[in-house]
Amino acid sequence: MGYLFLALAIIGEVIATTFLKLTAGERAVWWAYPIVGVGYIFAFVMLSLTLQRGVPLGIAYAIWAGVGVVLVAIISWAVFHEMLTWTQLLGMALVVGGVVLLEVGAKPAI
């Protein structure tokens, strides 16, 4: 159940961060601010519930931050047409690999 809350935390944070882009620049829109605020509050509440369900803080935060960074980069590329270089793609792969290694390393050896 903890990982379900973690997935919801990631979704909330990614939505909030994506809409944060709409609050900046010359074409800032007022309606994006409540989405950003509610999204971040939702994300932190879900992260708190994740920790209450026994997911270790280091693991939860690594997954939350790592997956969030990769998803926001992909959304920025797809929606806002921001560039992704091969070096950035390699970095994203390394982030995913690091998160996987943290999760695998947290399991007791058999």
Backbone torsions as a table, in degrees:
resi	resn	phi	psi	omega
1	MET	NA	-32.7	179.7
2	GLY	-60.1	-38.9	-178.8
3	TYR	-73.2	-25.1	172.5
4	LEU	-65.4	-45.1	176.7
5	PHE	-62.8	-36.4	177.9
6	LEU	-64.5	-41.8	177.1
7	ALA	-61.2	-41.5	177.8
8	LEU	-65.9	-37.3	176.8
9	ALA	-62.2	-42.3	179.3
10	ILE	-64.5	-43.8	179.4
11	ILE	-61.0	-46.1	179.3
12	GLY	-61.4	-42.8	-178.8
13	GLU	-68.2	-40.1	179.9
14	VAL	-67.1	-41.5	177.0
15	ILE	-62.6	-47.0	-179.4
16	ALA	-61.2	-44.9	-178.8
17	THR	-67.2	-38.2	177.7
18	THR	-63.5	-45.1	-179.6
19	PHE	-71.9	-19.0	175.4
20	LEU	-59.9	-33.2	176.9
21	LYS	-58.6	-34.1	-178.1
22	LEU	-77.5	-8.1	178.8
23	THR	-94.0	-2.5	-175.2
24	ALA	-113.5	156.3	174.2
25	GLY	88.5	-172.1	-176.2
26	GLU	-69.7	-27.7	-177.0
27	ARG	-104.7	36.8	179.4
28	ALA	-63.0	138.7	-179.8
29	VAL	-115.9	135.8	-174.4
30	TRP	-65.6	-33.7	-173.6
31	TRP	-72.3	-11.9	178.3
32	ALA	-76.0	-27.3	-178.2
33	TYR	-58.8	-47.5	177.7
34	PRO	-63.1	-34.4	178.0
35	ILE	-64.7	-42.2	178.2
36	VAL	-62.0	-49.6	-178.5
37	GLY	-61.7	-49.2	-179.6
38	VAL	-65.2	-39.1	180.0
39	GLY	-62.0	-44.5	179.6
40	TYR	-69.8	-40.5	177.0
41	ILE	-61.4	-47.0	177.9
42	PHE	-57.0	-45.2	-178.1
43	ALA	-60.9	-44.0	-178.3
44	PHE	-71.7	-34.1	175.5
45	VAL	-65.2	-44.1	178.6
46	MET	-65.1	-38.0	177.1
47	LEU	-64.3	-39.2	176.8
48	SER	-62.6	-43.2	177.3
49	LEU	-64.7	-33.8	175.3
50	THR	-59.1	-47.7	-178.6
51	LEU	-67.2	-36.0	177.9
52	GLN	-64.2	-26.5	-179.1
53	ARG	-86.5	5.9	172.8
54	GLY	97.6	2.7	175.9
55	VAL	-72.5	127.0	-178.3
56	PRO	-60.7	143.0	-176.8
57	LEU	-56.0	-48.3	-177.9
58	GLY	-60.6	-40.6	179.2
59	ILE	-70.0	-47.4	-178.8
60	ALA	-60.1	-45.3	-177.0
61	TYR	-68.8	-39.3	178.9
62	ALA	-62.1	-44.0	179.1
63	ILE	-66.8	-45.8	-178.6
64	TRP	-59.4	-50.5	-177.5
65	ALA	-70.3	-46.1	-176.5
66	GLY	-64.1	-50.4	179.6
67	VAL	-64.9	-39.1	178.4
68	GLY	-60.8	-45.2	179.8
69	VAL	-61.1	-46.3	-178.4
70	VAL	-65.4	-45.2	179.9
71	LEU	-64.0	-42.0	179.3
72	VAL	-64.7	-39.5	177.8
73	ALA	-62.6	-42.4	179.8
74	ILE	-67.1	-43.1	178.3
75	ILE	-64.1	-40.6	178.3
76	SER	-60.7	-38.8	177.9
77	TRP	-68.4	-46.6	-174.0
78	ALA	-74.5	-40.0	-173.0
79	VAL	-95.2	-43.5	-174.3
80	PHE	-101.7	2.8	176.8
81	HIS	57.6	36.3	174.7
82	GLU	-80.5	149.2	-175.3
83	MET	-76.1	147.6	169.6
84	LEU	-127.4	118.0	178.8
85	THR	-88.3	168.3	177.1
86	TRP	-62.3	-34.5	177.8
87	THR	-64.9	-41.1	177.7
88	GLN	-66.6	-39.9	177.4
89	LEU	-63.0	-40.6	175.6
90	LEU	-61.9	-43.2	177.3
91	GLY	-59.5	-41.2	178.2
92	MET	-64.0	-40.6	177.7
93	ALA	-63.9	-39.5	178.5
94	LEU	-66.6	-37.2	176.9
95	VAL	-62.1	-47.6	179.3
96	VAL	-61.1	-44.3	178.5
97	GLY	-61.5	-40.5	178.1
98	GLY	-63.7	-41.4	178.4
99	VAL	-64.8	-42.3	178.4
100	VAL	-61.9	-44.5	179.6
101	LEU	-63.8	-38.0	175.8
102	LEU	-62.3	-43.1	-179.7
103	GLU	-67.3	-45.3	179.8
104	VAL	-65.4	-39.8	179.4
105	GLY	-67.0	-20.3	-179.9
106	ALA	-79.7	-16.6	179.8
107	LYS	-79.3	136.1	177.6
108	PRO	-66.3	142.0	178.6
109	ALA	-70.1	143.6	-179.1
110	ILE	-95.9	NA	NA
